[in-house]
Amino acid sequence: EKPEDEKYTVHVPEGLTALDLDLIKLTAQFVARNGAAFLTGLTQRESTNPAFYFLKPTHSMFGFFTSLADAYSAVLMPDKGLRQRLAQDASDRSGILERCLKRLEWDRARAREAQELEDEAERERQAMQQIDWHDFVIVETIDFYEDEDEELPPPMSLKELLAFNKQQALHGGGAAAAAAAAAEEAEAAEADGGAE
């Protein structure tokens, strides 16, 4: 059973300096507190400041910033039933432990599945590497003779093929097939007109 999504957990991406991380966190806190109008004003005011490029949707840290702002908003403006759930959790510690164990089992199962997929991909990669792609043997050759195709009808021209499709559409394909055949015929006429 899938546990509840983590509302208040945001994973910090690698490669951020402490100064950049603090700036993104502080900006997200102010945006959560003051709203979208503050974000719009800040984005316009700091549009040329490289330190605030994370406010642009095309920046790699924009997703991290918005996740932080959403998490801070959830903390500052909690759901209506959150206080009741917290009071219930305070009185029922075994329920908290049970939820924690379920989360742990879920995370372990997900990690195990990911590891199995990774192992399978590695096995497949190794199997492909073991094939010597330059070492092939001709098992059999198939010869086609000139007189083999005497029983076959001659190939159809484009006009004959279109007429056949149109006839099939009218007799068994319905209106949609007839429309498709008409479209094919129009395309063929354009192609014939362009070829001349």
BELBEL-V395513 format. One record per pair of residues at least 24 apart in sequence whose C-alpha atoms are under 8 Angstrom apart, sorted by the first residue. I is the first residue (numbers start at 1). J is the second residue. If there is no record, write none. Layout:
i=I j=J
i=I j=J
//
This chain:
i=1 j=106
i=2 j=106
i=3 j=99
i=3 j=102
i=3 j=103
i=3 j=106
i=7 j=71
i=7 j=74
i=8 j=71
i=8 j=72
i=8 j=74
i=8 j=75
i=9 j=71
i=10 j=64
i=10 j=67
i=10 j=68
i=10 j=71
i=12 j=64
i=13 j=64
i=20 j=51
i=24 j=54
i=24 j=65
i=25 j=65
i=25 j=68
i=28 j=65
i=28 j=66
i=28 j=68
i=28 j=69
i=28 j=72
i=29 j=68
i=29 j=69
i=29 j=72
i=29 j=73
i=31 j=69
i=32 j=69
i=32 j=70
i=32 j=72
i=32 j=73
i=32 j=76
i=33 j=73
i=33 j=76
i=158 j=188
//
